[in-house]
């Protein structure tokens, strides 16, 4: 059983019992599963996200991604990933200490494509107020090559 134990020995024979000596022994086991991976399981193409597990002293962590189509920057119990391709991925982290490798934890991550922007056809307008529409809904509008005083 893991823990800190003291072992004491004392030499003895039929004629003499010598002084005892003690030493400590720490028994450790392979690390337990790190728990769930924290971080988003649905992200956008090009996003950079942080993933982590609870850190345990004396444990190192190996991060794997399948398929390996992203840029990973693992730092111990944390891993910063820049998602460079759309798709479905399995992110796994495996704990290790001097006794061996513990069970891994996994997270399935879906990387979504960036939707194409469509602001419609170019047009000339003569009035001051114009209704602009585009797809997908939401997002932010900006004006390229607009004259001073024009705002969107």
N, C-alpha and C positions, 0 to 999 in steps of 0.2 A: 504494500500500500504506500503511495507517495507520502512523504513527510520527512522530518528531520529526526534522526535517531542517534542516541549515544551508545557506543559499544564500549564495554569495560572488560578488560582482561586482567587476570591475576595469576602469576605463576605459582604453582604449589606442587609439592611432593610430600612424602611421608615425614620428611625431616624439616621442611621449611615452607612458609607461605610468604612469598615476596610481595613487594609493593604493587598495587594495581595501577593500570594506565588506561586512560579513556581517550576516545576520539569520536568525532561526530561524522555521521554519514547522512547525506541527503539523497533520498530516493525520489526521482522524478519519472514521469511517464511522458509518452508522446503528447503533444498539445491536443486539447479537445477541439472540436469544430469551432471556428471563429464566430459563429452566429451568422445572421443574415448580412448580406452586403448592402450597405446604405448607398443610395444614389438613384437617379431616375431610370426607369425601365422603358421609357419612350422618349426619344430625343430627335432633334432635327439634324439633318446632314450638315456638317461643318461645325456643329456645336462642340464645346469643350466642357466636360463635366467631371466632377470629383466623385469617386467611389471610395468607400472605406469599410473596414471591419474594426471592432473593438481591439485595441492593441493590448498584448500581454507581454510583460517583461520576460526577456530570454527567448522570445519567439521571433523568427523571421518569417516573411511571407513571400510566396511566389505567385505572381499574377499571370494568368493565361487568358487569351481571347481566341475564340474559334467562331468563324474564320478570322484570321489575323489581318483585318483590313482597316486598322485604325492606328493612331499614334499613341502609344502608352508611355506614361512617365511614372512608374511605380516608385514610391518612397515608403517602404515599410508597410504599415497597415493601410496606407492611402495610395490611390492610383488616379492620376489625372489623365483622362482619355479625350483625344480630339477625334471625333467621328468623321472619317473621310469618305465613307461609302454607305449608301443606303442598304438596308437588309436586316436580318435577324441574327443576333450574336449571342454566344454564351460566354459570360465573363465568370472566371473561376479564380478563387484564391485558396492557396493551400498553406497551412501553418507547419513550421518545422522548428525543432529544437535539437539538442544534442542527443536525444533518445530516438529521434526519427521524425517521420512525417505523419501528421494528423489528418483527419478527414477534411476534405475541401468543402467550400460553400460556393454556390453558383447563383447567377442572376441572368435571366434572359432579357436582352435589351433589343428593342426595335428602333432602328434608325430610319426615319422618314425622309423622303426626298423633299427638297425645298420646292414649294409649288411655283410654277412659272407665273410671272406677273404679266398681265395684259391690260394696258391702259386704253386700248382701243386705237382707232386710226387717228393719224394726225389731222388736225383741222384748223381752219382760220376762224377766229371769232371777232365780232365787231362790238359786242356789248361787254360791260364791266363784270357782270356776274354770270358765271357759266357753271353748270352742274357737271361735275366729272364723275364718271363711273368706271369701274374696272373690276377685275377678278384676280385672285380670290378676294372676298370681302375682308375688310379690316386692313391692317398694315399702315404704312405712312406714305404720304405723297411728298414729292419734292419736284422742284422746277429747275430744269437745266436750260441755260441760255435765256433766262427770263429777264425782261427789262427791269430797271429799278422801280420799286414800288409795287411790283406784282407779288402777291403772296398766295400760297396754296393752303 
